[in-house]
Amino acid sequence: MNWKIKRFEELSVAEIYEILKERNEVFIVEQQCPYNDADEKDKNAYHLFCEKQGKIIAYIRILDKGISYDEISIGRVLVHKQYRGNGLARQLMTKGIDYIENVLVENKIRISAQKYLIKFYESLGFKTVSSVYFEDNIPHIEMFYEKTQL
């Protein structure tokens, strides 16, 4: 497995293709949710992903401040179905949070989480900050993370 983090303009054509292919497979096909995945936000994001034999097996995008929220945000969180249940999602999110805190030197993150994943995100330090709302006919909740000062 090979972890990478790149800005949009640093991605190769093959990497962009694999990222979009996997996002479409998970969010449009698997979740049966037709929506426009290519939403222009990718151009203002870091793309953190894990590759195995040229295939994307885990992915998040880290959006710059002001794109979705006033704070940096994480979205499009996915793990290929063949690799779920082995802690890869936790490893992916931990790497993303670490990058935000230690490289981007930011301590606040806001996300729009699918409701069924609330406990997972809470275990990473996120707190619920909204009531349930529907995004693309899927129940979501806004969550907020702030690094605690030691």
PyMOL commands that set and color helices and strands:
alter all, ss='L'
color gray80, all
select helices_A, chain A and resi 8-10+13-30+41-44+81-83+88-102+115-123
alter helices_A, ss='H'
color red, helices_A
select strands_A, chain A and resi 2-7+45-52+55-63+72-79+108-114+127-128+133-135+138-146
alter strands_A, ss='S'
color yellow, strands_A
deselect
rebuild
show_as cartoon
